[in-house]
Amino acid sequence: MDGTIKLAPNTYRVTTHPAIREIPASDWNRLASPDTPFMRHEFLAAMEDHGCVGESLGWLPMHLALRDEHGHLLGAAPCYLKSNSYGEFVFDWSWADAYHRHGLSYYPKLVIASPYTPATGPRILTEQGAAREQHASALIQAAARVVERLGVSSTHCLFNTDEEANLLELQGFMRRVGCQFHWNNRGYENFDQMLDTFTSTKRKQIKRERRRVTEAGLRLRRVRGDEVTEEEWGLFHRLYCNTFDKRGGLPTLTLPFFQAIAQDMGENLLLVLAYQGNRIVAAAFNLVGRHSLYGRHWGCTEDFHSLHFEACYYQGLEYCIEQGLNRFEPGAQGEHKVSRGFLPTRTWSGHWVADPTFRAAIARFLEQDTRGMDEYLAAMQTHSPYRALA
């Protein structure tokens, strides 16, 4: 799509781009939040450059750019034409099945997201200021226009912020609520001070798990992305692939992708390595924002009691406390995270469906789904390990 959208008192030009490199990195990153490294130009470009997205994987880039009459970039959104729902973490396979049973095609659809990244943050990128809402609304309208012009079923904005959820609703998107388990820093000076806020039972459980890792002769090391060696990246990637092989999934992130982002944005990466002697037996990959840590991938050579908790949770919590980070998102799902300090947290997605009959049916589904999710969130909150919440 290449055209104009008129929103008084300004005229905007919206374009689509099959490669993010058509948009200058400096312009894109000027709009992206420093707390969401998975939205950086370098991160998304590395996916395109190194075979992590594309038509064969069902992620065909179609990024949106909003410019003024002088060509100045006012807003952007990472968009993809999807021929499946893999790697989204907002599950709509039942919607696709309903379309199929009625002789209609749910795919392709348009998705606004960072591929394979179920982490909350701005997806509609604009300059901050008085015009933020107007520019964001123009981009949201443009996404609906793409759906109309291409004749696809729908558009979906995944893991957006509270503010974006409200803007999407104003533009006719249906809101969907999800649940993840996040940790918030209450000004802890060290890990033990955090544990002091836990109930006695949960505090003993975590200390026992950490002790078992030490008793197994394992030691942990945290390494910034640009300090990880080529050999270590190779070992991590093999462990990452092993995890997907065990679970029957597809390891879409390639070794050259990890090497590229380590070179271009290494300060935003944290690798946790577990050693038995001099041998690396496990690794966990994290993304580091200005205020937040995002746990993403992990793998191990063999099972060690409690090592997953140590590498993926406790090392990250220690890092957040040491670095003064406010928040830790350790990844999607996982009720076992609650007893380790990660509390149930609402996540959002927005959905615009072209067909009025299916739009009404999905709206009814979402009403029931929201009630069920609210009950689930309340139930999980009762399992909090903290003695009292501030």
N, C-alpha and C positions, 0 to 999 in steps of 0.2 A: 504494500500500500504506500502510495506517495501522494499526499494531498494536504489540504488545510482544514483546520477546525476553527471556527470562529466562536470565541467566547468574549463578549464585550467586557472591557473596551479594547481587547487585544486580538490579534490574529496570530495563530500558531501554525507552524508547519510540522506535521508528524510524519516520520519516515520509518520504514522497517528495514532491518539489516540482517542478512544471512550469516554475518560474521561480526563478532564484537570488535575486531580490529578495524572495522570501518569507522568506528567511533574512537577518537583519540583517547588514550588512557588517561591523560591528565584531566580531560573534560569529565570523563566518567567518574574517576576517583574524587574529583572535586565535589560531586554530588553524593557519593557513597559515605555511609557512616564509618568512622574509624573504629567502631566497636564491632563491625561485622566483616571480618576478613574474607568470608566466603562470598561477599558481594564485590570484592575488588576486581578491577579489570584484569589484573594478572591471573587471578584464580580462574575466572571464567574463560579467559583466552587460552590458558594452559589446557583446559578441558577440550576445547575445540582443536587445538594444535596437536594433541597427543592421543586422540582416538577415544576419549571418554564420552563424548556425545556425538550425535550424527544420525542420519536416517536409519542406519542399521540397528541402532540402539533405541530408536524411538524418541530421540531428543533432537529435533531439527531446529537450529537457532533461527529466531525471527525477532530480534531485539527491537524495542521501540525507542525512538529518540524524538524529543519535543524541542523545537527551536523557535526563536523569535524571528522577526522579519530581517534581522541582521545576521542570522545564522548562528547566534549564540545558543549553546545547549542549555536549556532550562530544566530538562527532566529526561529520565531514561528508565527503562524497565527491562530486566532480563526475561525474554519471552522465548518459548519453544513450542513448535507444533509437535504434539505428542501422538504417537500411534499406539501407545500402551499406557499403563499407569505405573510402570516400574520406576522405583527410585523417587517416589513422591512422598510417601508416608502419610498421605491423606487418602484413605481408601475409598474408592468409588467404583469398584468392580461390579457391585450390585446394580449401580446405575447403568453401566455399560451393558450388563446382561439384560436389563429391562429394555433398553433400546433395541438390542439384538432380537429379543422375543417379539418385538413389534415391527420387525423388518426394517429398522432404521440403524444408521451407523453413528455410534458414539465417538468413534475415532475417525479422523484426527480431531483433537481439541487443542485449544491454546492454553498454555500454562505459564504463569508468571512465577518464577521460582529460581533458586540456586540448585542445580541438579544434585540429587542424592544427599541433600543437606537439610534435615529437619530441625533447623535452628531458627529461633525467632529474631526478626529484625526487619528494617524497612525494605520493601520490595519495589515501591514506587519512589524512585530517587529524584529528588528535586533540591534546589537551593532552599535553605531555611530562611524564613522571613515572612512578611505579610502576604506574599504571593504563593506560599507553599500550597495552600489548599486549592487555589485556582489551577496551578500547574499540575498538581497530582490528579485533580478531577479531569483535566484535559487528557492525561495519559490513560486514565481508566476508561474514559469515553472512547479513546482511540483503540483500546483493546477490544471493546465491544464492536467497533467498526470493522476491525480485522475479521472477527467472527462472521459478521454479516457479508463482507465482501468475498471471503473465501468459502462461505457456505458450510463452515464447520459447526459442530454441535454446541460449543460452549467455551467459556474461558474461566480460568481458576487461578486465584492468587493465594499462594500457600505460605503459611507461617509468617503472616504479616503482623504488624504492630496493632495495638489497640486503636490508635489514631487512624490507621489505614482501614481497619475493620469498619469504623464508623463512616469513613469516606466512601468505601465500597458499597455499603448499604444505601447511602444517599444516591448512588448511581444505579441502584436496582440489583445489586449483588445480594445473594442470600448468604448469611453468616453461618459458619459451622464451627462448633467448639470442639476442641480436643483436649487431651491431657498429657502432660509430660511431668517429670520430676526434677525440679531445679533447687539449687542451694543459693542462699543469700548470705552475704558476709555481714555480721553484726559488729564489725570492728574488732574481731578476734586478733589477739597478739600472737597466738601460736595454736597448734593443733590441739594440745592438751586443754587449753582454755576453752576451745570449742567443745571438747568432750565433756567438760565440767557442766555444760548446759544440758547434757543428755540424762535420761533416767539411768539408774545404776545398772539395770539389766542390759540396756543397749550400749552403754559405755564399756562394760565388761566384754560384750560380744566383739566390739571393734578392736579392743586391745588384744583379745585372744586371736582374732584373725591376723592382725599385724605381727603378732608373736610367731604364729605358725609359718609365716613367710620367712622370717628370720631364722627360725629353727630348721627350715628346709635348706639353709645355706644359700639363700637367694639375696642378692643386693640389687637395689634400684638406683638408676641414674637418670636424671632429667637433662635433656640436651636441646638447645635452641636449634631451629631448623637449619640455619646457615652454618652450624657447627657440626652437623651430622655428616659423617663420611659417606663416600659413594658406596662402600661395602655395607655400611649400616643401613642405608636406604634400600639396598638390594635385599638384605636380610629381612627388614621390616616388610617389604612388599611381598616376599614369599610367605611370611606369616599372615599378612592381610589376605592373600589369596587362599591360604589354607582354611581360614575361618569361613569363607564363602563356600569352599569345596565341601566342608563338613556339613553345612546347612543347606546345601543344594541351591545356593544363590549364584549370582553372576558378579565377579569382581571387575567392575567397570573402570576403576581408576588404575591407570597404567603406571609403571615405574617411571617413564619419562615425565609424566604429569607431576609426580611427587618431586622429582629432581628439578623440574622447571620452577615450581613454586618455592622450593627451598632456595633457589638462586635469586628469584625475583622478589620474594616477600618472606625470607627466612625468619625475620623477626616476629612474624605472626604464626610461627609453627613451634610446637613443643612435642618432642618425642620422649616417651618414657621407656627406657630399656631395662629389662630384667636379666640379670646374669646369674648363672650357676658356674662358679669358678670364673673362667675367662670366656665362657660361651654364652651368647645371647639366646635366651630361651623364650622370651616374650617381649612384646612391644605394644605400646598404645600411642596413637596419634591424636593430637589436639590442635585446635586453632585458637590463637590468642588475639583478643580484641583489646581496645583501650581500657575497657572496664570489665570484660567478661572472658571466661574460658569456655571452649566448646569441645567436649569429648566426641570423637568421631569413630575411630576404627582401632581394632586390636587383634592380635593373634598370638598363639603360643605353640611351642613344639610338642608339649605334653601337658597333662593336667597336674597342677600343683595346687594344693589346698589354699584357698583364699587369695591366690595370686591375682585373679581378675579384679577383685575388690581393691587390692593394693595398687595395681598399675593403673586402673581406670578411674578410681574414685579417690582413694586416700592421697596418692601422690598429687592429683589435681587439686584437692582441697588444701594441701600444704602449700602448693604453689600459689594459689589464690591468696591465702593468708599472708605469705611472704611478700607477694608483689602488690598487695592492697587492692586486688580485684574484687568487684562487688558481687559477681554472680558466676555460677558454674552450671552450665547445661551439659549433662553427661551423655546425651543422646536420647533417642526415642524409646518410649515404653519402659518396662522394668519396674514392677511393684517392689522388688527387693531393694530398690534404692531408698525407699522411705525410711527404713530402719537405720540407714547410714547417713541421714541428714538431708536428703533431697525431698522436698515437699511437693505435693500435687499442685500443678500450676496450669491455668487455662492457656491453650494455644488457639489461634484463629486461622481460618481460611475463608475466602470469599468466592462465590460461584454464580456466574451468570449463564443462564441456559436459554438458548434461542427459541426452542419449541415451547409454546405456551402450555400445552398439556403436560409435558414432562416437567416444566418449570413448577407448575402447581403441585405435581406429585412429589417432586423433590422437596418442595417447601413443607409439605405435610410430613415427609420423612424427617426433615431436620427439626421440626417442632418436637417430635417424639425423641429423636436422638439427643437433643439438647436437655430435655428433662432427665433422660437416663444418664447423661454425662454429668449433670449437676449432682445427681444422687451419688454417682461414683466418686466424684471429687470430694464430696462431703464425707463419704465413708472412708476414703483413704486418708483424709485429714485426721481422723480419729486415731490413726496408727503413728502419729508423729512421735519421734524419739525424744523430743525436747521436753524438759520438765515443765516449762511454761513459755508461751510465745510473747514476745514484746509487742 
